[in-house]
Amino acid sequence: MGSAAELAAAVLMMLGFPCLMLAALVPSVPAFAAAAAVTYLADHYLHRKGSYLVNRLSKVRAGLSIRFLIRQLLLILLLARLSLADNLIYYGAIACFIVFYGLQAPHGALTTLIRNRRRMPVATRNVDLASRIRIPDAPPHALLNRAAEKMLHLDLAAVVGILVGAQLESAAAGYAGIGVTLALSTLYVAVLVPYVRGRKIPPNADRVLEAVDVWLREYRPETVLYFSGSKDSAYQVNMWLDTMAQLDTRPLVILRERVILEKLAPTTVPVVCVPGGVHLMNMDLSTVRVALYAANVGKNIHLLRVPTMKHVFIGHGDSDKLASVNPFSKVYDEVWTAGRAGRDRYAIADVGVRDDDIVEVGRPQLAPIQTWQGVPDDRMPTVLYAPTWEGWDDNPGNTSILLAGENIVRRLVEADPAVRVLYKPHPFTGTRSAQAKAAHQRITALIEKAAAERAADPRFTADSAAQAGAGAELARIEARLAELAVGTDKGDEAEATRDGLVDVTRFEEAARLRVEWNAAYWRSFPDWEHRVITGARPLLYDCFNVSDAMVSDISSVVSDFIASGKPYAVTDSAELGAEEFKRQNTAVRAAVILSNGAAELGALLDAVRVPAADPLAEDRRELKRYLLGPDEPSSIVQFNAAVAQLALKAETRNLGQESRITVGGPGVELADAVPVQRASAPGETDGINAG
């Protein structure tokens, strides 16, 4: 339904139209003007906010154009009720609005044509197309952004002029307003015309596709990350971008939806977005030997059909969910899992994935998570409470927020000896459930109250000068990050493709500054201060690294935290019982299991304070190996080794096919074929990248 302000604006706008009719019938020019102002302002506010409510109005035949037309018809009614039906201003107003609406058609056609002609068959990032084809600048943002709304609002001059003329009984003001409206709307249409012809339009689809193929032949990609999904699934590909950037082979990301490209995180890896299946199947991907798939979706078939590369399902997380053992996975040559747990899941599920086709590669994304070294002597322990959200149904096991959250936080802030509490809720918390939202607000209030009490306690001291310095450093870093972001937003897809080459120096500086920001953030307040963390930064993994223990729910958060080796607790909000809870959820087998009363929290705090006496320490080490694989070699080394091994299999297969064709057809055995190595590209050894 949108925010309360959006709902209020929608109500005011809808009530404004009956008020317009009433003012027209009375008749009262001041009342009509006031009601018209309310409808204009409310309409503009809702559009500026991109409100969901505006879209709903069009579903009940109260769309944007209709609302403007009704307001104009009611203005004509007002003139008639003011006995101005025989006045030229009356006919002038009618003629004005007819011409005005006549201009909507060419305006709408031009804006649509411009957008369509500038929509590329292939959109890219970090691909040099500018040297191969000419892509002109996008039209000014002001021309096409919310163009229909802007065009319709040009009637404001005519409406104001006519109302002023009616009130003052002077037709001159009305004619002036009509003239301004018609002149501006005609000008708006005229300035759009150049952008649909000549050098202001990008080259046609064939030329763009040819340029992409030329680039592919020069770049010679070897490992592809392929992804298709909805706008809400962009995180599934974003989590693999750093891994792709660390590959020993030449990487390429292929996306299928423009909305995913818009939400793609910054990367130095070349990215090609190919919405059309035919275009993808005609692209020159002959040098690719390994294709990685982060999701099981129907569009995967467009690449799976290529036999010259080996296909691997890598997924987008490691958990006990059914999606982790999807029967569709048997279409791939291999399935890569983090550790032994993933292999066992497929064996238990018996969905047709052979054990020989499963490779354990670890989780490269978890590299930033630091291994626990115990609590330093100079600070108190920090406990992170990171619950998940309420989910789409009312299953009591979805989140601990509702039944256990306040109990958990209350016991933590009252713990003796004292601990610091960090509360980082899921971003979706309270979006579906009013009860969850209220519980979150109570937890936040509880933490803020405890923080205020601790700050007033003379036993807790702070280095104000150090905190002020850290605050100043934060401001400096944020200002520089804002400078680096200037110019990254391009006019449209075509311009973003043309200028999509990342500035590596700026990219690396931004990455370094984000690390510095994180360090400065934690120095900007005392290390004993309770904190509610709800923004995009610091990241969840940053919170892991400053914490000594965590309380959470069943989610990927727990699986990731296990990489740290730190003590953790998971809430059995559905009250299954500890044994059944562990049986159903592998990731909690080394956890302190909490009831909704959170009475068991003492065991977690004891493990933090006296690590040597922690009864679950060895269980956590074994579970980490089972879920995520060994620490050595590192996950990225394992991943690169798996890529190289599979690329060799693909190359062997391709050489065998070439030999069969050369020697005498499909009846020739591979053992009888004499493989001929393909020409090596720069940096390659025997057709496979060195290293």
C-alpha positions in Angstrom: 0.0 0.0 0.0 3.0 2.3 0.2 3.9 4.6 3.1 1.4 6.5 5.2 2.3 9.8 3.4 1.6 8.1 0.0 -1.7 6.8 1.2 -2.7 10.2 2.5 -1.7 11.8 -0.8 -3.8 9.3 -2.7 -6.8 9.9 -0.5 -6.5 13.7 -0.9 -6.2 13.3 -4.6 -9.3 11.1 -4.9 -11.3 13.4 -2.6 -10.1 16.4 -4.6 -12.1 15.4 -7.7 -15.5 15.3 -6.0 -14.6 18.7 -4.5 -13.8 20.0 -8.0 -17.2 18.9 -9.3 -18.9 20.5 -6.3 -16.9 23.8 -6.8 -17.8 23.7 -10.5 -21.5 23.3 -9.8 -21.8 25.9 -7.1 -19.9 27.7 -8.9 -16.8 28.9 -7.0 -13.5 29.8 -8.7 -11.5 30.0 -5.4 -12.8 26.6 -4.3 -12.2 25.1 -7.7 -8.6 26.5 -7.7 -7.9 25.1 -4.2 -9.2 21.6 -5.1 -7.3 21.6 -8.3 -4.1 22.5 -6.5 -4.6 19.6 -4.1 -5.1 17.1 -7.0 -2.1 18.5 -8.9 0.3 18.4 -5.9 -0.9 15.0 -4.7 -0.6 13.5 -8.2 3.0 15.0 -8.6 4.0 13.7 -5.2 2.9 10.1 -5.9 4.6 10.1 -9.2 7.8 11.5 -7.8 7.8 8.8 -5.1 7.1 6.1 -7.7 4.2 5.0 -5.6 2.5 1.7 -6.0 -0.8 3.4 -5.5 -0.5 5.4 -8.8 -0.2 2.1 -10.7 -3.2 0.7 -8.9 -5.3 3.7 -10.0 -4.8 2.8 -13.7 -6.3 -0.6 -12.9 -9.6 0.9 -11.9 -9.8 3.2 -15.0 -8.4 6.2 -13.1 -5.1 6.5 -14.8 -2.9 9.5 -15.4 -4.5 10.8 -18.6 -8.1 10.2 -17.3 -7.4 12.3 -14.2 -6.1 15.2 -16.2 -9.0 14.9 -18.7 -11.6 14.9 -15.9 -10.1 18.0 -14.3 -10.2 19.8 -17.7 -13.8 18.8 -18.3 -14.8 20.0 -14.9 -13.1 23.4 -15.7 -15.3 23.6 -18.8 -18.3 22.9 -16.6 -17.2 25.7 -14.2 -17.1 28.1 -17.2 -20.6 27.1 -18.2 -22.0 27.5 -14.7 -20.4 31.0 -14.6 -22.5 31.9 -17.6 -19.4 32.1 -19.9 -20.7 29.5 -22.4 -21.2 32.3 -25.0 -17.8 33.8 -24.3 -14.9 33.2 -26.6 -12.8 32.0 -23.6 -15.2 29.1 -23.3 -14.6 28.0 -26.9 -10.9 28.8 -26.5 -10.6 26.5 -23.6 -12.4 23.7 -25.4 -10.2 24.1 -28.5 -7.1 24.3 -26.3 -7.7 21.0 -24.6 -8.6 19.3 -27.9 -5.4 20.4 -29.5 -3.5 19.6 -26.3 -4.7 16.1 -26.3 -4.1 15.9 -30.0 -0.4 16.5 -29.2 -0.3 13.6 -26.8 -0.3 11.1 -29.6 2.9 12.3 -31.4 4.5 12.9 -28.0 3.8 9.4 -26.9 4.8 7.9 -30.2 8.1 9.8 -30.2 9.1 8.9 -26.7 8.3 5.2 -27.3 10.2 5.2 -30.6 13.2 6.8 -29.0 13.3 4.3 -26.2 12.8 1.3 -28.6 15.5 2.5 -31.1 18.0 3.1 -28.2 17.3 -0.4 -26.8 20.3 -2.5 -27.7 19.9 -6.2 -28.7 22.9 -6.8 -26.4 23.9 -4.5 -23.5 27.3 -4.8 -22.0 29.7 -3.7 -19.2 33.5 -3.7 -19.5 33.2 -4.5 -23.2 34.8 -2.1 -25.6 32.1 -1.5 -28.2 32.8 2.2 -28.6 35.8 1.6 -30.8 33.8 -0.7 -33.1 30.4 1.1 -33.5 29.2 4.6 -33.0 26.6 5.0 -30.1 25.3 8.5 -29.7 24.6 10.3 -26.4 21.2 9.6 -24.8 18.6 12.3 -25.0 18.7 14.7 -22.0 17.3 12.9 -18.9 14.6 15.6 -18.5 13.1 14.8 -21.8 12.3 11.1 -21.3 12.1 10.7 -17.5 8.4 10.6 -16.6 7.7 12.1 -20.0 3.9 11.5 -20.0 3.5 13.1 -16.6 5.5 16.1 -17.7 3.6 16.6 -20.9 0.2 16.4 -19.2 1.3 18.9 -16.5 1.8 21.5 -19.2 -1.9 22.1 -19.1 -1.3 23.9 -15.8 -0.6 27.2 -17.5 -4.0 27.0 -19.4 -5.9 26.0 -16.2 -4.4 28.8 -14.1 -4.9 31.4 -16.9 -8.5 30.4 -17.4 -9.3 30.5 -13.7 -7.6 33.9 -13.3 -9.5 35.2 -16.3 -12.8 33.8 -14.9 -12.2 35.4 -11.5 -11.2 38.8 -12.9 -13.6 38.6 -15.8 -10.7 39.2 -18.1 -10.3 36.9 -21.1 -6.7 38.1 -21.7 -5.3 36.0 -18.8 -7.1 32.9 -20.2 -5.7 33.4 -23.7 -2.2 33.9 -22.3 -2.4 30.7 -20.3 -3.8 28.8 -23.4 -1.0 30.2 -25.5 1.7 29.1 -23.0 0.3 25.6 -22.8 0.0 25.1 -26.5 3.4 26.6 -27.2 5.2 24.5 -24.6 3.5 21.2 -25.6 4.3 21.9 -29.3 7.9 22.7 -28.4 8.2 19.5 -26.3 7.1 17.4 -29.3 9.5 19.3 -31.6 12.6 18.8 -29.5 12.0 15.0 -29.5 12.0 14.7 -33.3 15.8 14.8 -33.9 16.3 11.8 -31.6 14.5 9.4 -34.0 16.5 10.0 -37.1 20.1 10.5 -38.4 23.2 10.3 -36.2 21.2 10.5 -32.9 20.1 6.8 -33.1 22.3 3.8 -32.4 23.2 1.3 -35.1 20.8 -1.5 -35.9 20.8 -4.8 -34.2 22.9 -6.6 -36.8 25.8 -4.2 -36.5 25.7 -4.3 -32.7 25.7 -8.1 -32.7 28.5 -8.2 -35.2 30.6 -5.8 -33.0 30.0 -8.1 -30.0 31.1 -11.1 -31.9 34.3 -9.3 -33.0 35.0 -8.5 -29.4 34.3 -12.1 -28.3 36.8 -13.4 -30.9 39.4 -11.0 -29.7 38.8 -11.5 -25.9 38.4 -15.3 -26.2 36.4 -16.0 -23.0 37.0 -19.3 -21.4 34.8 -19.5 -18.3 31.2 -18.1 -18.3 28.9 -17.3 -15.4 25.4 -17.6 -16.9 22.4 -16.1 -15.1 18.7 -15.5 -15.6 16.1 -14.5 -13.0 13.8 -11.9 -11.7 14.8 -8.4 -10.4 14.8 -9.7 -6.8 17.3 -12.4 -7.6 20.2 -10.2 -8.6 22.0 -11.1 -5.4 22.4 -14.6 -6.7 24.7 -13.5 -9.4 26.3 -10.6 -7.5 27.7 -13.1 -4.9 29.8 -14.7 -7.6 31.3 -11.6 -9.2 34.4 -11.5 -6.9 35.0 -15.2 -7.6 34.8 -14.6 -11.3 37.3 -11.8 -11.1 39.8 -14.1 -9.3 39.6 -16.9 -11.9 42.9 -18.0 -13.7 40.9 -18.2 -16.9 39.3 -15.4 -18.9 35.9 -14.8 -17.3 32.7 -13.6 -18.8 29.2 -13.0 -17.3 26.2 -13.6 -19.5 22.9 -12.2 -18.2 19.5 -12.7 -19.8 17.4 -9.9 -18.3 18.0 -6.1 -18.5 16.7 -5.7 -15.0 19.5 -7.9 -13.6 22.1 -5.8 -15.4 20.6 -2.7 -13.8 21.1 -4.3 -10.3 24.5 -5.8 -11.0 27.1 -4.9 -8.5 30.3 -3.1 -9.6 32.8 -5.5 -11.2 35.8 -5.5 -13.5 34.6 -8.7 -15.3 33.2 -8.3 -18.8 29.4 -8.6 -18.8 27.1 -9.3 -21.7 23.3 -9.1 -21.3 21.5 -10.9 -24.1 17.7 -10.9 -23.7 17.0 -12.7 -26.9 17.5 -16.4 -27.0 18.2 -16.4 -30.8 20.8 -13.8 -30.3 22.5 -15.8 -27.6 22.5 -19.0 -29.6 24.2 -17.2 -32.5 26.9 -15.6 -30.4 30.5 -16.8 -31.0 31.2 -18.7 -27.7 33.5 -21.2 -29.3 36.4 -20.5 -26.9 34.3 -21.1 -23.8 35.1 -24.4 -22.0 33.3 -24.1 -18.7 29.8 -22.6 -18.1 28.7 -21.9 -14.5 25.0 -21.7 -13.5 23.9 -20.0 -10.3 20.2 -20.8 -10.6 18.0 -23.5 -12.2 15.8 -21.6 -14.6 14.2 -22.4 -18.0 16.4 -20.1 -20.0 19.5 -22.2 -19.1 18.6 -24.4 -22.0 19.8 -21.7 -24.4 23.4 -22.3 -23.3 23.1 -25.9 -22.1 22.6 -26.9 -25.8 26.2 -26.0 -26.6 28.3 -29.2 -26.5 31.7 -27.6 -26.8 31.6 -26.5 -23.2 31.1 -28.3 -19.9 28.2 -27.1 -17.8 28.3 -26.8 -14.0 25.6 -26.0 -11.4 27.2 -23.9 -8.6 24.0 -22.5 -7.0 23.7 -19.4 -4.9 24.1 -20.7 -1.4 24.6 -23.9 0.7 21.7 -25.0 2.8 19.2 -27.8 3.6 16.5 -26.3 1.5 14.9 -28.4 -1.2 16.3 -26.0 -3.9 19.8 -27.4 -3.0 18.8 -30.8 -4.4 16.7 -29.8 -7.4 16.2 -32.8 -9.8 16.9 -30.4 -12.6 20.6 -30.5 -11.5 21.2 -33.7 -13.3 21.2 -31.9 -16.7 24.6 -30.5 -15.8 28.0 -32.2 -16.4 28.9 -31.5 -12.8 27.4 -30.1 -9.6 29.8 -28.2 -7.3 29.1 -28.1 -3.6 30.9 -26.4 -0.7 31.7 -29.5 1.2 30.7 -33.1 2.0 27.3 -32.0 3.2 26.2 -31.0 -0.3 27.3 -34.4 -1.7 25.4 -36.2 1.0 22.2 -34.2 0.3 22.1 -35.4 -3.3 22.7 -39.0 -2.2 19.9 -38.8 0.3 17.5 -37.0 -2.1 18.3 -39.6 -4.9 17.3 -37.2 -7.7 19.6 -38.6 -10.4 22.8 -36.7 -9.7 25.6 -39.2 -9.7 28.2 -39.0 -6.9 31.0 -39.0 -9.5 29.6 -35.7 -11.0 29.8 -33.8 -7.7 32.9 -31.8 -6.9 33.6 -30.1 -3.6 35.0 -26.6 -4.1 34.3 -24.7 -0.8 32.6 -21.3 -0.7 34.9 -18.6 -2.2 32.5 -15.9 -1.0 33.3 -16.6 2.6 36.9 -15.6 2.3 36.3 -12.2 4.0 35.1 -14.0 7.2 37.9 -14.1 9.8 38.6 -17.1 12.0 38.0 -16.5 15.7 41.0 -16.0 17.9 39.2 -15.5 21.1 38.2 -12.3 22.9 41.0 -9.8 23.4 41.8 -9.0 27.0 41.2 -5.3 26.4 37.5 -5.5 25.5 34.3 -7.2 26.5 32.7 -9.9 24.3 30.4 -8.9 21.5 27.3 -10.9 20.6 25.5 -10.4 17.3 21.8 -11.0 17.1 21.0 -11.4 13.4 17.5 -12.9 13.0 15.9 -13.6 9.7 12.5 -12.0 8.6 9.0 -13.4 9.0 8.8 -14.9 5.6 5.7 -15.2 3.4 3.7 -17.4 5.7 3.0 -17.5 9.4 5.2 -20.5 10.2 6.5 -20.0 13.7 9.9 -21.4 12.7 10.5 -18.6 10.2 12.0 -16.0 12.7 12.8 -15.7 16.4 11.7 -12.0 16.3 8.1 -12.7 17.2 8.4 -15.2 20.2 12.0 -15.0 21.3 13.6 -11.8 20.1 12.9 -9.6 23.2 13.8 -12.5 25.6 17.2 -12.9 23.7 18.1 -9.3 23.7 16.9 -8.7 27.3 19.1 -11.6 28.6 22.1 -10.3 26.6 21.9 -6.7 27.7 21.4 -7.8 31.4 24.2 -10.4 31.2 26.8 -10.4 34.0 29.7 -10.2 33.2 28.6 -7.7 30.6 28.6 -8.2 26.9 28.0 -5.8 24.0 25.0 -6.5 21.7 24.8 -5.8 18.0 21.4 -6.2 16.5 21.3 -6.5 12.7 17.8 -7.6 11.5 17.0 -8.8 8.0 16.2 -5.9 5.7 12.7 -7.4 5.0 11.8 -7.6 8.7 8.3 -6.2 9.3 7.5 -5.7 5.6 4.7 -8.4 5.7 3.8 -8.8 9.3 2.7 -6.0 11.5 3.5 -8.1 14.6 7.1 -8.6 13.4 7.4 -4.9 12.8 6.2 -4.1 16.2 8.5 -6.7 17.8 11.4 -5.2 15.9 10.6 -1.8 17.2 10.4 -3.1 20.8 13.8 -4.8 20.4 15.3 -1.6 19.0 13.9 0.4 21.9 15.2 -2.1 24.4 18.7 -1.9 22.9 18.7 1.8 22.7 17.6 2.1 26.3 20.3 -0.3 27.4 22.9 1.7 25.4 21.8 5.0 27.0 22.0 3.5 30.5 25.5 2.1 29.8 26.7 5.4 28.4 25.6 7.1 31.6 27.3 4.5 33.8 30.7 5.9 35.0 32.2 2.4 34.8 32.1 2.7 31.0 34.4 5.4 29.6 35.0 6.5 26.0 37.8 8.1 24.1 35.9 11.1 22.7 38.9 12.4 20.7 39.4 9.1 19.0 35.7 8.8 18.2 35.6 12.3 16.8 38.6 11.5 14.6 36.9 8.4 13.4 33.7 10.3 12.7 35.7 12.9 10.6 37.4 10.1 8.7 34.0 8.5 8.0 32.7 11.8 6.6 35.9 12.2 4.4 35.5 8.6 3.0 31.8 9.0 2.3 32.5 12.3 0.5 35.2 10.7 -1.7 32.9 7.7 -2.4 30.2 10.1 -3.5 32.8 11.8 -5.8 33.8 8.4 -7.3 30.1 7.6 -7.9 29.6 10.8 -10.0 29.2 9.9 -13.7 28.5 6.3 -13.1 24.8 6.7 -13.9 24.4 6.8 -17.6 21.5 8.2 -19.6 20.2 4.9 -20.9 21.1 1.4 -21.8 22.9 2.3 -25.1 25.0 5.0 -23.4 25.8 2.7 -20.5 27.0 0.1 -23.0 29.1 2.6 -24.8 30.7 4.0 -21.6 30.6 0.7 -19.7 34.4 0.2 -19.4 35.2 0.4 -15.7 37.9 2.7 -14.6 40.0 0.1 -12.7 41.9 2.8 -10.7 38.6 4.3 -9.4 37.2 0.8 -8.9 40.1 -0.2 -6.7 40.1 3.1 -4.8 36.4 2.6 -4.0 37.0 -0.9 -2.8 39.8 0.3 -0.6 37.7 3.1 0.8 34.9 0.8 1.7 37.4 -1.3 3.7 38.6 1.9 5.4 35.0 3.0 6.0 34.3 -0.2 7.8 37.3 0.2 10.1 36.5 3.8 10.8 32.8 2.9 11.6 33.7 0.5 14.4 36.1 3.1 15.8 33.5 5.8 15.8 31.8 4.6 19.0 33.0 2.7 22.1 33.6 -1.0 21.8 31.1 -1.5 24.7 28.2 0.3 23.1 25.1 -1.7 22.1 24.2 -0.9 18.5 21.3 -1.4 16.1 22.6 -1.8 12.6 20.0 -1.5 9.8 21.8 0.2 6.9 23.5 -1.3 3.9 26.8 -0.8 5.7 28.5 -2.3 7.6 28.0 -5.6 5.8 26.8 -8.7 7.6 30.3 -10.3 7.2 31.8 -7.1 8.8 29.5 -7.7 11.8 30.6 -11.3 11.9 34.3 -10.2 12.2 33.8 -7.9 15.1 31.6 -10.3 17.0 32.6 -13.2 19.2 29.3 -15.1 19.0 26.0 -15.0 17.2 22.3 -15.7 17.8 20.2 -16.3 14.7 17.6 -18.4 13.0 17.6 -21.1 10.4 18.9 -19.3 7.3 22.1 -19.0 5.2 23.4 -16.6 7.9 24.1 -19.5 10.1 25.9 -21.5 7.4 28.1 -18.5 6.6 28.8 -17.8 10.3 30.1 -21.3 10.8 33.1 -20.3 8.6 34.3 -18.1 11.5 34.5 -21.0 14.0 32.9 -18.9 16.6 30.2 -20.1 19.1 26.6 -19.6 17.9 23.1 -20.2 19.0 20.0 -20.9 16.9 16.4 -20.4 18.1 14.0 -23.3 17.9 11.0 -21.0 17.5 8.7 -23.8 16.3 9.6 -25.7 19.5 10.5 -29.0 17.7 12.9 -30.0 20.5 16.7 -29.9 20.3 17.2 -33.4 18.8 14.5 -33.1 16.1 15.7 -29.5 15.4 19.2 -30.8 14.8 18.0 -33.8 12.8 16.2 -31.5 10.4 18.9 -28.8 10.1 22.5 -29.8 9.5 23.8 -26.3 10.2 22.6 -26.3 13.9 24.3 -29.5 14.9 27.1 -27.6 16.6 24.9 -24.8 17.9 23.5 -23.9 21.3 19.8 -24.5 20.8 17.6 -21.8 22.3 14.0 -22.1 23.4 11.7 -19.1 23.0 12.5 -18.1 26.5 16.2 -18.0 25.6 17.2 -19.6 29.0 20.0 -21.5 27.3 21.9 -18.3 26.4 24.2 -18.9 29.4 25.9 -21.8 27.6 26.7 -19.5 24.6 28.2 -16.8 26.9 30.2 -19.3 28.8 31.7 -20.6 25.5 32.7 -17.1 24.6 34.2 -16.3 28.0 36.1 -19.6 28.5 36.8 -21.0 25.1 38.9 -23.8 26.5 35.9 -25.2 28.3 33.6 -24.9 25.3 32.0 -28.4 24.8 30.9 -27.6 21.2 34.3 -26.3 19.9 35.3 -29.6 18.2 31.8 -30.1 16.9 32.0 -26.7 15.2 35.3 -27.5 13.6 34.0 -30.8 12.3 30.7 -29.2 11.0 32.7 -26.5 9.3 34.7 -29.1 7.4 31.6 -31.0 6.6 29.6 -28.0 5.3 32.3 -25.9 3.8 35.2 -28.2 3.1 38.8 -27.9 4.4 40.6 -24.6 5.1 43.5 -25.6 2.9 43.9 -25.2 0.1 41.8 -22.1 0.1 38.4 -22.2 -1.6 39.4 -20.0 -4.5 42.3 -22.4 -5.2 40.0 -25.4 -5.1 37.5 -23.5 -7.4 40.2 -22.6 -9.9 41.5 -26.2 -9.9 37.9 -27.5 -10.6 37.6 -25.0 -13.5 40.9 -26.1 -15.0 40.1 -29.8 -14.6 36.7 -29.4 -16.3 38.1 -27.2 -19.0 40.6 -30.0 -19.8 37.7 -32.5 -20.1 35.9 -30.1 -22.5 39.0 -29.7 -24.5 39.6 -33.4 -24.7 36.1 -34.0 -25.8 36.3 -31.3 -28.5 39.7 -32.7 -29.8 38.1 -36.1 -29.9 35.3 -34.9 -32.0 37.7 -33.1 -34.4 39.7 -36.3 -34.8 36.6 -38.5 -35.5 35.6 -36.1 -38.3 39.2 -36.1 -39.7 39.8 -39.8 -39.4 36.5 -41.1 -40.6 33.3 -40.3 -38.8 31.6 -41.3 -35.5 32.7 -45.0 -35.6 36.3 -44.0 -34.7 37.1 -44.6 -31.1 38.6 -41.8 -29.0 41.6 -43.9 -28.2 42.4 -44.2 -31.9 42.1 -40.5 -32.5 45.3 -38.4 -32.4 44.5 -35.1 -30.6 45.8 -32.0 -32.1 46.2 -29.1 -29.6 44.5 -25.9 -30.6 46.6 -22.8 -31.0 47.3 -21.2 -27.6 46.3 -17.7 -26.8 48.7 -15.4 -25.1 49.2 -16.5 -21.5 48.1 -20.1 -22.2 50.0 -23.4 -22.0 48.7 -26.4 -24.0 45.4 -24.8 -24.5 44.8 -24.3 -20.8 45.8 -21.1 -18.9 48.9 -21.6 -16.8 48.5 -21.3 -13.0 
